[in-house]
């Protein structure tokens, strides 16, 4: 009887683990979507907070992270970078945009349209005028 209970427990635990992963993914997408809408409404600092919450739900993004996690992080990293660029902070945008580009180069290849898009975002860091140049 104990073996049956253990099997039922393991099965239920597996279902809960899958459901938790699905809910976490849904929440991550919701935070990212809220960030996109806030950025469009010119509420850049609030957008940045939403993007950062989405990234937190992924956990640390390292080379040892799964390919799926890294590729899921890349567009959020680009959103973080674009928010920093909108806030005239290219020095904060550059590392996250570089990370997104590195992820896409590794997993999608140099010529993939998403890799090229990430490279264009990174180029905006050096194209951005310094903050003091805006004040005239």
Residue pairs with C-beta under 8 A, 6 or more apart in sequence:
24 57
27 57
28 54
28 57
28 58
28 72
28 76
29 54
31 50
31 51
31 53
31 54
31 57
32 50
32 51
32 54
32 75
32 76
32 79
34 47
34 50
35 47
35 48
35 49
35 50
35 51
35 54
35 79
35 83
36 47
36 79
38 44
38 46
38 47
38 50
39 47
39 79
39 82
39 83
39 86
44 83
44 86
44 87
45 87
47 79
47 83
48 80
48 83
48 84
48 87
51 76
51 79
51 80
51 83
52 80
54 76
55 61
55 73
55 76
55 77
55 80
58 65
58 69
58 72
58 73
58 76
59 65
59 69
61 69
61 70
61 73
61 77
61 99
61 103
65 73
67 107
70 103
70 106
70 107
71 103
71 104
71 107
71 108
73 100
73 103
74 100
74 103
74 104
74 114
74 118
75 100
77 96
77 97
77 99
77 100
77 103
78 96
78 97
78 100
78 117
78 118
78 121
80 93
80 96
81 93
81 94
81 96
81 97
81 100
81 121
81 122
81 125
82 93
82 121
84 90
84 92
84 93
84 96
85 93
85 121
85 124
85 125
85 128
88 128
88 131
88 134
90 124
90 125
90 126
90 128
91 125
93 124
93 125
94 122
94 125
97 118
97 121
97 122
97 124
97 125
98 122
100 118
100 121
100 122
101 115
101 118
101 119
101 121
101 122
104 112
104 114
104 115
104 118
105 115
108 114
108 115
109 115
